[in-house]
């Protein structure tokens, strides 16, 4: 299987301009909890309200916390600033 045939929810993009991690695919989350709604501007300049966040575990040594969940967003972004 080449990478072009993988579904878009499988990809994670490193984004040096993102303030937060954001994920569109609910099965990636190992936990999910309600948050005070935040308004996020998407790359197409539309805005969405996000009211859930959670944890995504890639391995025991690498995981992301406080990842915003937005099914409207069609990509998964990893904030470089948050990882560093």
Buried (B, 14 or more C-beta within 10 A) or exposed (E): EEEEEEEEBEEBEEBEEBEBBBBBBEEBBEEBEEBEEEEBEBEEEEEBEBEBBBBBBEEEEEEBEEBBBBEEBEBBBBBEEBEE
